[in-house]
Every structure is written in structure tokens, then in C-alpha cells.
Amino acid sequence: MCDLSADCSNDGTCQLVLRNEHTGIKTTEYYCKAHLVLRIWEVEEDDEFCIVNATKLWP
């Protein structure tokens, strides 16, 4: 996802696991560290998803 952005730091890859609060279905998204922080902020402002886990995969 992040490689499409000119502002991407490309500082490693992080995995974000989300759960839909209505359906219970989990989804996985991948971001650089900088975009992961932004995405976490978006999710915390939204009532539809909750964060299950965020992990740095590799440098």
C-alpha cells in the first residue's frame, strides 16, 4: 500500500490486523511505520473496526 505514496518513508513493513465490530471478520493491512501510525489513528476514530494487532515484520 505505501509504495504508491511519494511521502512513504519505506521504513520497514508493518502488519496491522483489524476486526470488523459488526461482522467479527478480521482483515490484514500492510504499511510502513509512518503510515501505520496514521492508519491506527483513523481506526481509533472509527466505530466500525478495532485493532487486534500491529507488528513490525522486517526493517
C-alpha positions in Angstrom: 0.0 0.0 0.0 2.7 2.5 1.0 4.8 2.2 -2.1 2.1 4.1 -4.0 2.7 7.3 -1.9 5.5 9.7 -2.7 5.6 10.6 1.1 6.2 7.0 2.2 9.2 6.5 4.5 9.6 2.9 3.5 11.0 2.3 6.9 10.3 -1.4 7.1 6.9 -3.1 6.7 4.3 -3.3 9.5 1.3 -5.6 9.6 -2.0 -4.3 11.0 -4.8 -6.7 11.9 -8.3 -5.3 12.2 -11.6 -6.8 13.3 -14.9 -5.5 12.0 -17.0 -4.9 15.1 -20.3 -5.8 13.3 -19.3 -9.0 11.5 -16.3 -10.2 13.5 -14.2 -10.7 10.3 -10.5 -9.9 10.6 -8.5 -8.2 7.8 -4.8 -7.6 7.5 -3.2 -4.5 6.0 0.4 -3.6 5.4 2.1 -0.2 5.9 5.4 1.4 6.5 5.8 2.7 10.1 4.8 6.2 9.3 1.6 5.2 7.5 0.8 2.6 10.2 0.6 5.4 12.8 -1.8 7.3 10.6 -3.9 4.3 9.9 -4.1 3.4 13.6 -5.3 7.0 14.3 -8.0 6.6 11.7 -9.2 3.2 13.1 -9.4 4.6 16.6 -11.7 7.4 15.4 -13.9 4.9 13.6 -16.5 2.7 15.4 -16.6 0.0 12.6 -13.1 -1.5 13.3 -11.0 -2.3 16.3 -7.2 -3.1 16.2 -6.3 -6.7 17.0 -2.5 -6.4 16.5 0.2 -4.2 14.9 3.6 -5.8 14.3 6.8 -4.7 12.5 7.7 -7.5 10.0 11.1 -6.5 8.8 13.4 -3.5 8.6 
